[in-house]
Amino acid sequence: MRFAIVCLVLTMLATLGCKSGGKPVGIAVINSRDVVTKCNDGMRVSDEIQRDFADRRNDLKNQEDAIRKLQNDLALPDPKTGKKDELQRLIQAYSVASLQFRQDVANEEAVKFKPVLDKVNKVLAEFAKEHGLVAIHDKNGFAYVDPSIDITDEILKRVDQVK
């Protein structure tokens, strides 16, 4: 809530053309997710993670298929077949494997995307200083953003130029 108020105040100051220390208060917005995932390094990391987890993703899909098949088995309601117990075991195993998969992917993303995020943050800091900006917000937090303050494409180009 406090963050939203700060963002609103900064936006209002910039919109009204208020000055801070004799300088106009400048803000910009960026789609940070787009920059991180669409820059060359981000796409490389994303592809690498997809490859690294492809086998486990396929295993989960196979488990889903087995669960669906058992759910459609006509013998499922018959308690003598034991299919309800089997279905419960499959669902429980799938839930555990799916949760572990999501956690492992998130951990891997945190590690492998860190250098990309560091590069993006460095470029953002340089861009802000160069253009006298006091704030750069993620545009996904706003209902409307004037396209003239969206710097996503410019930052994406600059990130890809950094070696």
C-alpha positions in Angstrom: 0.0 0.0 0.0 2.8 2.4 0.9 4.6 1.6 -2.3 1.4 2.4 -4.3 1.1 5.7 -2.6 4.8 6.6 -3.3 4.3 5.6 -7.0 1.2 7.7 -7.2 2.9 10.8 -5.6 5.9 10.5 -8.0 3.6 10.1 -10.9 1.6 13.1 -9.9 4.7 15.2 -9.4 6.1 14.3 -12.8 2.7 14.9 -14.5 2.3 18.3 -12.9 5.8 19.3 -13.9 6.9 19.9 -10.3 10.6 20.5 -9.7 12.9 19.0 -7.2 16.1 21.0 -6.4 15.5 23.1 -9.5 15.3 20.1 -11.8 12.2 18.7 -13.3 11.2 15.4 -11.7 11.4 12.8 -14.4 10.0 9.3 -14.4 9.7 6.6 -16.9 8.2 3.1 -17.1 9.5 -0.2 -18.3 8.1 -3.6 -18.8 10.9 -5.3 -16.9 9.7 -8.8 -17.6 9.9 -8.1 -21.3 13.4 -6.7 -21.0 14.7 -9.6 -19.0 13.1 -12.3 -21.1 13.5 -10.8 -24.5 17.1 -9.5 -24.3 19.6 -11.9 -25.9 21.0 -13.1 -22.6 17.5 -13.6 -21.2 16.3 -15.7 -24.2 19.5 -17.8 -23.9 18.9 -18.4 -20.2 15.2 -19.2 -20.8 16.1 -21.7 -23.6 18.7 -23.3 -21.4 16.2 -23.7 -18.5 13.6 -25.1 -20.9 16.2 -27.7 -22.1 17.4 -28.5 -18.6 13.9 -29.3 -17.4 12.4 -30.9 -20.5 12.6 -34.4 -19.3 10.9 -33.6 -16.0 8.2 -31.6 -17.8 7.6 -34.6 -20.0 7.4 -36.9 -17.0 4.8 -34.6 -15.4 2.8 -34.6 -18.7 2.9 -38.5 -18.7 1.7 -38.5 -15.1 -1.2 -36.2 -16.1 -2.1 -38.5 -18.9 -2.1 -41.5 -16.6 -4.3 -39.7 -14.2 -6.7 -38.7 -16.9 -6.8 -42.2 -18.3 -7.6 -43.7 -14.9 -10.3 -41.0 -14.2 -12.0 -42.1 -17.4 -11.7 -45.8 -16.6 -15.2 -47.4 -16.4 -14.0 -49.7 -13.6 -13.1 -46.7 -11.4 -16.3 -46.7 -9.3 -16.0 -50.4 -8.5 -14.3 -50.7 -5.1 -13.1 -54.2 -5.9 -10.7 -53.0 -8.6 -8.7 -50.7 -6.3 -8.6 -48.1 -9.0 -9.7 -45.3 -6.7 -6.7 -46.0 -4.4 -4.4 -46.1 -7.4 -5.9 -42.8 -8.7 -5.3 -41.2 -5.2 -1.7 -42.4 -5.2 -1.1 -41.1 -8.7 -2.6 -37.7 -7.8 -0.5 -37.5 -4.7 2.7 -38.4 -6.5 1.9 -35.9 -9.2 1.2 -33.1 -6.7 4.5 -33.7 -5.0 6.5 -34.0 -8.2 4.7 -30.9 -9.7 5.5 -28.8 -6.6 9.1 -29.9 -6.5 9.4 -29.2 -10.3 8.1 -25.6 -9.8 10.4 -25.0 -6.9 13.4 -26.3 -8.8 12.6 -24.2 -11.9 12.2 -21.1 -9.7 15.5 -21.8 -8.0 17.3 -22.3 -11.3 15.7 -19.1 -12.7 16.9 -17.1 -9.7 20.4 -18.3 -10.2 20.7 -18.1 -14.0 18.8 -14.9 -14.4 20.8 -13.0 -11.8 23.5 -11.9 -14.2 20.8 -10.7 -16.6 19.0 -8.8 -13.9 22.3 -7.2 -12.8 23.0 -6.1 -16.4 19.5 -4.7 -16.8 19.8 -2.8 -13.5 23.2 -1.3 -14.5 21.7 -0.2 -17.8 18.7 1.3 -16.0 20.9 3.2 -13.6 23.0 4.6 -16.4 19.9 5.5 -18.4 18.2 7.2 -15.4 21.3 9.3 -14.7 21.8 10.2 -18.4 18.1 11.4 -18.7 17.8 12.9 -15.2 15.2 10.4 -14.1 14.4 10.1 -10.4 12.3 6.9 -10.9 11.7 4.1 -13.3 8.6 2.1 -12.5 7.5 -1.3 -13.9 4.6 -0.3 -16.1 2.6 -3.4 -15.1 1.7 -1.6 -11.9 -0.3 1.1 -13.7 -3.7 1.0 -15.3 -2.6 3.5 -18.0 0.8 4.7 -19.0 1.5 7.4 -21.6 3.6 5.6 -24.2 6.0 8.6 -24.4 7.4 7.6 -21.0 7.8 3.9 -21.8 11.5 3.1 -22.2 11.2 -0.7 -22.6 12.5 -0.8 -26.2 15.4 1.5 -25.6 16.5 -0.4 -22.5 16.2 -3.7 -24.4 18.5 -2.4 -27.1 21.0 -1.1 -24.6 21.1 -4.3 -22.6 21.8 -6.3 -25.8 24.7 -3.9 -26.6 26.4 -4.5 -23.2 29.0 -7.3 -23.4 
